[in-house]
Amino acid sequence: MAEARTRQIVIAGAGIAGLTAALAFAVRGYPVRVFERASRLDEVGAGIQLSPNATGILDRLGVLPGLRPAAVRPDAVVLRDASNLAELGRVQLGAAAEWRWKAPYLTAHRADLQSALLAHVAREPGIELVTGATVRDATQHPLGVAVSVEIAGRISQITGMLLIGADGVWSETRRLVGGAAKSRFSGQVAWRRTIRAESPAGSSLAGIGIGGVVTAFLAPGFHMVAYPVRAGAALNLAAFTRGNAMAETWSGRMDTKVLKNAMRRAAPALQKLADDAGEWLVWPLHTVPPAGPWTAPGGIALIGDAAHAMTPFAAQGAAMAIEDAETLAGHVLAQPGSIAEALAAWEKERRKRVEHVTRRGSFNRMAWHAAGPVAMARNAILRMRTPEKLATSLDWLYGWKPPALKL
Ligand SMILES: Cc1cc2nc3c(=O)[nH]c(=O)nc-3n(C[C@H](O)[C@H](O)[C@H](O)COP(=O)(O)OP(=O)(O)OC[C@H]3O[C@@H](n4cnc5c(N)ncnc54)[C@H](O)[C@@H]3O)c2cc1C
């Protein structure tokens, strides 16, 4: 009797992309095995903005109720001139976002998002999560994919219908997809810090009116984003400057002179944060051009940062990973007879959207870091735009729904 093709889904990486993919396939009845290189799933102290295009999916997968108590639903995104703290523009969030885009805009500590995803994964009998397990290689054959996984120095062969490479910007699985793009340093670094809302630095920020909202302070060659996390008990700060390539890690260190120099034209209350916020962690921003390819017809798909890591200037990298995961599961279910066709259709559909979002991030960087007459023109345009008009310009991004949610 001919051997049957397995329905097992093998996932490399238990980040936001991998865990969401595990849930998206499990709810559709596929057995899933997730292999994560780290022996413990620790998240560094940083925040994440989750826009409605992502929270709608997390809600459908049942993750949102576990996240909401620790998350914050900010009232607005506010753009301010860093030099004088004047408001330049505002997009209403809160109930207005939920009404407009049919899902909430949330900010959260990454550890809280990870806990909510992991708690849900643990409740799902169809998912096995193995930590301390590195996906090393895979070969495609007519009945599926044979994946080599290294656990405690020994290689095991795991057979799957599909290998999902969700192993981040420095992906090992990317090379398994012929001709895939390479990651490169963007020339920018992110400075990250989570502070207690009640700390002196937190109180001085509250004094400049950032309570309950996402604020982006704009300056030539620099911007800083501040928003509440941990049910409002903490504030996440992320500052973006030019910088040098450094160790590939979430938690590097760099001399704060670089940050202070980038903030030299900011209002004194902001400049003080460079010292008052405590020890900043520095993350080099690497990107992967979205031109792809992201799939191999025998049964390999790259998702999230492994496929198309983008700069965080549109705050959409994790949202794209979540969209990738949900839509990939939908396409595979819709084409049970041909994994090659399912992957080709998924990649075609996703490419257009991911490229659009990547371009939006590049545009934001250019506009937010502008100097001189370009910055003056930006400020004038922003001041003329009503919150309603700014919200309308985001409908394509935040109002997007995967087919399963459009039904
Ligand atoms: C400063 C900053 C701010 C950001 N803010 C936002 C935001 O507000 N909103 C937003 O949507 N996005 C944001 N992003 C982007 C977002 O963080 C990323 O896009 C997202 O975390 C990518 O998730 P991932 O699961 O694809 O990759 P990762 O989170 O990198 O996960 C990959 C996982 O794979 C594991 N792994 C690696 N290699 C292997 C292997 N060979 N075998 C097994 N496991 C392996 C790793 O240990 C890791 O756990 C931001 C990014 C930065 C840098």
The ligand as an SDF file (V2000), in Angstrom:
LIG
                    3D

 53 58  0  0  0  0  0  0  0  0999 V2000
   12.5100   48.0370   18.4360 C   0  0  0  0  0  0  0  0  0  0  0  0
   11.4320   47.2300   17.7880 C   0  0  0  0  0  0  0  0  0  0  0  0
   10.1060   47.5740   18.0010 C   0  0  0  0  0  0  0  0  0  0  0  0
    9.0890   46.8400   17.3740 C   0  0  0  0  0  0  0  0  0  0  0  0
    7.7990   47.1900   17.6000 N   0  0  0  0  0  0  0  0  0  0  0  0
    6.8060   46.5190   16.9850 C   0  0  0  0  0  0  0  0  0  0  0  0
    5.4430   46.8730   17.2220 C   0  0  0  0  0  0  0  0  0  0  0  0
    5.1660   47.7730   18.0030 O   0  0  0  0  0  0  0  0  0  0  0  0
    4.4780   46.1600   16.5680 N   0  0  0  0  0  0  0  0  0  0  0  0
    4.7780   45.1380   15.7030 C   0  0  0  0  0  0  0  0  0  0  0  0
    3.8470   44.5400   15.1220 O   0  0  0  0  0  0  0  0  0  0  0  0
    6.0730   44.7620   15.4840 N   0  0  0  0  0  0  0  0  0  0  0  0
    7.0770   45.4160   16.1050 C   0  0  0  0  0  0  0  0  0  0  0  0
    8.3750   45.0550   15.9100 N   0  0  0  0  0  0  0  0  0  0  0  0
    8.6690   43.9030   15.0340 C   0  0  0  0  0  0  0  0  0  0  0  0
    8.4810   42.5780   15.7800 C   0  0  0  0  0  0  0  0  0  0  0  0
    9.1550   42.5970   17.0130 O   0  0  0  0  0  0  0  0  0  0  0  0
    9.0170   41.4100   14.9410 C   0  0  0  0  0  0  0  0  0  0  0  0
    8.5640   41.5420   13.6150 O   0  0  0  0  0  0  0  0  0  0  0  0
    8.5030   40.0800   15.5070 C   0  0  0  0  0  0  0  0  0  0  0  0
    8.9360   39.9180   16.8420 O   0  0  0  0  0  0  0  0  0  0  0  0
    9.0140   38.9160   14.6490 C   0  0  0  0  0  0  0  0  0  0  0  0
    8.5680   37.7100   15.2100 O   0  0  0  0  0  0  0  0  0  0  0  0
    9.1000   36.3230   14.6430 P   0  0  0  0  0  0  0  0  0  0  0  0
    8.3490   35.2910   15.4090 O   0  0  0  0  0  0  0  0  0  0  0  0
    9.0380   36.3210   13.1590 O   0  0  0  0  0  0  0  0  0  0  0  0
   10.6470   36.2930   15.0210 O   0  0  0  0  0  0  0  0  0  0  0  0
   11.3540   36.1890   16.4440 P   0  0  0  0  0  0  0  0  0  0  0  0
   10.5810   36.8990   17.4760 O   0  0  0  0  0  0  0  0  0  0  0  0
   12.7760   36.5830   16.2270 O   0  0  0  0  0  0  0  0  0  0  0  0
   11.2840   34.6480   16.8100 O   0  0  0  0  0  0  0  0  0  0  0  0
   12.1140   33.6770   16.2010 C   0  0  0  0  0  0  0  0  0  0  0  0
   12.2590   32.4980   17.1440 C   0  0  0  0  0  0  0  0  0  0  0  0
   12.9180   31.4380   16.4460 O   0  0  0  0  0  0  0  0  0  0  0  0
   13.9010   30.8530   17.2850 C   0  0  0  0  0  0  0  0  0  0  0  0
   14.9100   30.2300   16.4030 N   0  0  0  0  0  0  0  0  0  0  0  0
   15.8700   30.8450   15.6660 C   0  0  0  0  0  0  0  0  0  0  0  0
   16.5290   29.9510   14.9140 N   0  0  0  0  0  0  0  0  0  0  0  0
   15.9690   28.7370   15.1680 C   0  0  0  0  0  0  0  0  0  0  0  0
   16.1830   27.4150   14.6600 C   0  0  0  0  0  0  0  0  0  0  0  0
   17.1120   27.1780   13.7150 N   0  0  0  0  0  0  0  0  0  0  0  0
   15.4270   26.4060   15.1440 N   0  0  0  0  0  0  0  0  0  0  0  0
   14.4660   26.6310   16.0840 C   0  0  0  0  0  0  0  0  0  0  0  0
   14.2120   27.8670   16.5900 N   0  0  0  0  0  0  0  0  0  0  0  0
   14.9370   28.9050   16.1180 C   0  0  0  0  0  0  0  0  0  0  0  0
   14.4180   32.0220   18.1120 C   0  0  0  0  0  0  0  0  0  0  0  0
   15.0410   31.5780   19.3150 O   0  0  0  0  0  0  0  0  0  0  0  0
   13.1250   32.8060   18.3680 C   0  0  0  0  0  0  0  0  0  0  0  0
   12.4480   32.3490   19.5260 O   0  0  0  0  0  0  0  0  0  0  0  0
    9.4140   45.7420   16.5300 C   0  0  0  0  0  0  0  0  0  0  0  0
   10.7480   45.3870   16.3360 C   0  0  0  0  0  0  0  0  0  0  0  0
   11.7500   46.1140   16.9650 C   0  0  0  0  0  0  0  0  0  0  0  0
   13.1620   45.7180   16.7240 C   0  0  0  0  0  0  0  0  0  0  0  0
  1  2  1  0
  2  3  1  0
  2 52  2  0
  3  4  2  0
  4  5  1  0
  4 50  1  0
  5  6  2  0
  6  7  1  0
  6 13  1  0
  7  8  2  0
  7  9  1  0
  9 10  1  0
 10 11  2  0
 10 12  1  0
 12 13  2  0
 13 14  1  0
 14 15  1  0
 14 50  1  0
 15 16  1  0
 16 17  1  0
 16 18  1  0
 18 19  1  0
 18 20  1  0
 20 21  1  0
 20 22  1  0
 22 23  1  0
 23 24  1  0
 24 25  2  0
 24 26  1  0
 24 27  1  0
 27 28  1  0
 28 29  2  0
 28 30  1  0
 28 31  1  0
 31 32  1  0
 32 33  1  0
 33 34  1  0
 33 48  1  0
 34 35  1  0
 35 36  1  0
 35 46  1  0
 36 37  1  0
 36 45  1  0
 37 38  2  0
 38 39  1  0
 39 40  1  0
 39 45  2  0
 40 41  1  0
 40 42  2  0
 42 43  1  0
 43 44  2  0
 44 45  1  0
 46 47  1  0
 46 48  1  0
 48 49  1  0
 50 51  2  0
 51 52  1  0
 52 53  1  0
M  END
$$$$
